[in-house]
Amino acid sequence: MVEADNIFHLHLVSDSTGETVDGVARACIAQFPDVRAHEHVWSLIRTDAQLARVLADIERNPGIVLYTVFDSDIRRKLEEGCRRLQVPHSHVLDNTVTMMAGYLGQQSRGRTGALHKMDEEYFSRIEAIDYTLSHDDGQSGWDLEEADVVIVGVSRTSKTPTSVYLANRGIKTANIPFVPGCPLPPELDKLKKPLVVGLIKDVDQLVSIRKNRLRQIERGEGGDYVDPVAVRDEVHQARRYFTDRGWKIINVTRRSIEETAAMILATMYDRRGH
């Protein structure tokens, strides 16, 4: 039941890291902008004692229970507890796993933590994150050829969060700021392997975001950095520079980080013939 201030309790239960159920929950919550979830996160729930604490909290704070529990015994006890407490509950992968099992003609193995085993893909993701963090904001420009994606963009176009998002998908990403009057690394014009992407944004939104940023760090007026005429010229210079080199240009004005990253991934896969 939603409380008077539009807050409800949401219990996220997993016998692994909880990353999957958390991602599904956030995607679902986004569809209901007028309510807010008070999240109770329970990860690595693998014993009866741990489950007892979960159920006790659900009883104290009844709400919705979402879970990814593959251990049959723990799952059965969790579901029995939810029915006893009369709270709605759902295994977020059930329908998809059942559909895949039917199509493949195989039974799922119900492996706890199967998504997060220490396999080659895991270490590839860690390597991508390390590379991305060491190549943030123009750092370490001497080995850009090792990147999968190089992002170039004017200030406040979410270069860093987009890069980190891609890194968590296993994509080695470097990002470089476009600053009028400051030359970009000459290596950019020689790259063969990486996809180079240019990011731009609506001038009015850029000015607003930059002013807010300056207020946060108490840096005064900001001069050309927030002057609409100068910013408009900066964006035009950036677009012209990117166009001259045939780089993919993405206007991030009305795009979330996830949407920008999805466009970059689609372009990268298309370029590779996938």
MARLO-624847 format. One record per residue (C-alpha): residue in three letters; x, y, z. Coordinates in steps of 0.1 Angstrom, whole numbers, padded with zeros to 4 digits, always signed. Example, Ala and Ser with C-alpha at 12.3 -4.5 7.8 and 13.67 -1.06 7.14 Angstrom:
% residues 2
Ala+0123-0045+0078;Ser+0137-0011+0071;
This chain:
% residues 274
Met+0000+0000+0000;Val+0014+0034-0010;Glu+0018+0058+0019;Ala+0004+0093+0021;Asp+0035+0108+0007;Asn+0036+0084-0023;Ile+0063+0062-0008;Phe+0062+0024-0008;His+0085-0003+0005;Leu+0103-0023-0021;His+0123-0054-0010;Leu+0150-0066-0034;Val+0162-0101-0025;Ser+0190-0120-0042;Asp+0212-0150-0035;Ser+0239-0133-0056;Thr+0251-0097-0059;Gly+0216-0082-0065;Glu+0227-0064-0096;Thr+0200-0080-0118;Val+0170-0074-0095;Asp+0182-0039-0088;Gly+0184-0031-0125;Val+0150-0045-0133;Ala+0135-0027-0103;Arg+0149+0007-0113;Ala+0136+0002-0149;Cys+0101-0005-0135;Ile+0101+0023-0109;Ala+0109+0047-0137;Gln+0075+0040-0152;Phe+0058+0055-0121;Pro+0072+0090-0116;Asp+0047+0100-0090;Val+0058+0075-0064;Arg+0091+0068-0047;Ala+0104+0034-0035;His+0119+0030+0000;Glu+0144+0002-0010;His+0153-0027+0013;Val+0183-0044-0005;Trp+0191-0080+0005;Ser+0220-0096-0014;Leu+0238-0129-0009;Ile+0208-0145+0009;Arg+0218-0182+0010;Thr+0209-0194+0045;Asp+0178-0199+0066;Ala+0191-0174+0092;Gln+0196-0147+0065;Leu+0162-0154+0050;Ala+0146-0151+0085;Arg+0159-0115+0088;Val+0146-0107+0053;Leu+0111-0120+0062;Ala+0111-0102+0095;Asp+0118-0069+0077;Ile+0091-0076+0051;Glu+0067-0082+0080;Arg+0076-0049+0096;Asn+0076-0030+0063;Pro+0051-0047+0040;Gly+0054-0038+0003;Ile+0065-0054-0030;Val+0091-0081-0030;Leu+0112-0087-0061;Tyr+0138-0114-0061;Thr+0163-0134-0081;Val+0168-0165-0060;Phe+0177-0197-0077;Asp+0183-0220-0048;Ser+0151-0240-0048;Asp+0149-0244-0010;Ile+0155-0207-0002;Arg+0132-0196-0029;Arg+0104-0219-0017;Lys+0107-0206+0019;Leu+0108-0170+0006;Glu+0076-0175-0014;Glu+0059-0193+0014;Gly+0068-0164+0037;Cys+0055-0138+0013;Arg+0022-0157+0009;Arg+0018-0159+0046;Leu+0024-0122+0050;Gln+0001-0115+0020;Val+0026-0093+0001;Pro+0030-0093-0037;His+0061-0110-0048;Ser+0077-0119-0082;His+0109-0136-0094;Val+0120-0111-0120;Leu+0136-0136-0144;Asp+0109-0164-0143;Asn+0090-0156-0174;Thr+0121-0150-0195;Val+0139-0181-0182;Thr+0108-0202-0188;Met+0104-0189-0223;Met+0140-0196-0231;Ala+0138-0231-0216;Gly+0107-0239-0238;Tyr+0124-0226-0270;Leu+0157-0243-0263;Gly+0141-0275-0251;Gln+0163-0275-0220;Gln+0158-0270-0183;Ser+0176-0241-0166;Arg+0202-0252-0141;Gly+0193-0226-0114;Arg+0229-0217-0107;Thr+0233-0192-0080;Gly+0254-0162-0091;Ala+0257-0175-0126;Leu+0258-0140-0140;His+0288-0130-0120;Lys+0312-0159-0122;Met+0349-0151-0126;Asp+0351-0159-0163;Glu+0369-0142-0192;Glu+0340-0118-0197;Tyr+0343-0106-0161;Phe+0381-0099-0164;Ser+0375-0082-0197;Arg+0350-0058-0180;Ile+0375-0051-0152;Glu+0402-0044-0178;Ala+0378-0020-0197;Ile+0370-0001-0164;Asp+0407+0002-0156;Tyr+0415+0015-0191;Thr+0385+0039-0191;Leu+0394+0055-0157;Ser+0430+0060-0167;His+0419+0077-0200;Asp+0393+0100-0185;Asp+0392+0137-0196;Gly+0422+0135-0219;Gln+0446+0115-0197;Ser+0470+0090-0211;Gly+0466+0099-0248;Trp+0495+0078-0260;Asp+0477+0045-0264;Leu+0443+0055-0278;Glu+0446+0028-0305;Glu+0438+0003-0277;Ala+0404+0018-0271;Asp+0372+0004-0285;Val+0356+0039-0284;Val+0370+0074-0281;Ile+0346+0101-0271;Val+0354+0138-0279;Gly+0330+0164-0266;Val+0325+0199-0254;Ser+0324+0205-0216;Arg+0294+0192-0197;Thr+0282+0167-0224;Ser+0285+0137-0199;Lys+0316+0123-0214;Thr+0328+0107-0182;Pro+0296+0090-0171;Thr+0289+0077-0206;Ser+0325+0063-0207;Val+0321+0046-0174;Tyr+0287+0032-0185;Leu+0303+0017-0216;Ala+0332+0004-0196;Asn+0308-0016-0174;Arg+0297-0032-0206;Gly+0333-0042-0213;Ile+0340-0014-0238;Lys+0374+0003-0234;Thr+0365+0040-0237;Ala+0387+0071-0237;Asn+0372+0106-0235;Ile+0388+0138-0245;Pro+0375+0174-0240;Phe+0370+0197-0270;Val+0383+0231-0258;Pro+0384+0260-0283;Gly+0420+0270-0289;Cys+0435+0238-0274;Pro+0447+0213-0299;Leu+0434+0178-0296;Pro+0459+0148-0295;Pro+0473+0143-0331;Glu+0468+0106-0325;Leu+0431+0111-0331;Asp+0435+0116-0368;Lys+0455+0083-0371;Leu+0433+0059-0353;Lys+0422+0028-0371;Lys+0405+0005-0346;Pro+0385+0027-0322;Leu+0352+0043-0331;Val+0355+0081-0325;Val+0323+0099-0314;Gly+0317+0136-0310;Leu+0293+0148-0284;Ile+0275+0182-0286;Lys+0245+0197-0268;Asp+0220+0225-0271;Val+0236+0259-0264;Asp+0209+0271-0239;Gln+0211+0238-0219;Leu+0249+0239-0219;Val+0250+0274-0206;Ser+0225+0265-0178;Ile+0244+0234-0168;Arg+0277+0252-0168;Lys+0264+0280-0146;Asn+0250+0255-0121;Arg+0284+0238-0121;Leu+0303+0270-0114;Arg+0279+0278-0086;Gln+0286+0244-0070;Ile+0323+0248-0071;Glu+0321+0286-0063;Arg+0342+0297-0093;Gly+0327+0331-0101;Glu+0312+0343-0133;Gly+0329+0320-0158;Gly+0335+0343-0188;Asp+0333+0327-0222;Tyr+0326+0293-0205;Val+0290+0304-0199;Asp+0286+0333-0224;Pro+0259+0322-0248;Val+0276+0337-0279;Ala+0309+0321-0270;Val+0293+0287-0262;Arg+0274+0288-0295;Asp+0306+0294-0314;Glu+0323+0266-0294;Val+0295+0241-0303;His+0297+0252-0340;Gln+0335+0247-0340;Ala+0331+0213-0324;Arg+0305+0202-0349;Arg+0326+0214-0378;Tyr+0357+0197-0365;Phe+0339+0164-0360;Thr+0322+0166-0394;Asp+0355+0173-0412;Arg+0369+0140-0398;Gly+0338+0120-0405;Trp+0332+0112-0369;Lys+0298+0100-0355;Ile+0281+0131-0340;Ile+0256+0127-0312;Asn+0235+0155-0298;Val+0229+0146-0262;Thr+0205+0174-0253;Arg+0175+0152-0248;Arg+0193+0119-0243;Ser+0200+0100-0211;Ile+0235+0085-0206;Glu+0220+0051-0213;Glu+0205+0063-0246;Thr+0238+0079-0257;Ala+0257+0048-0248;Ala+0231+0027-0268;Met+0237+0048-0299;Ile+0274+0044-0295;Leu+0272+0007-0291;Ala+0248+0004-0321;Thr+0273+0024-0343;Met+0302+0003-0331;Tyr+0285-0030-0338;Asp+0273-0018-0372;Arg+0309-0006-0380;Arg+0321-0041-0371;Gly+0295-0058-0393;His+0276-0073-0363;
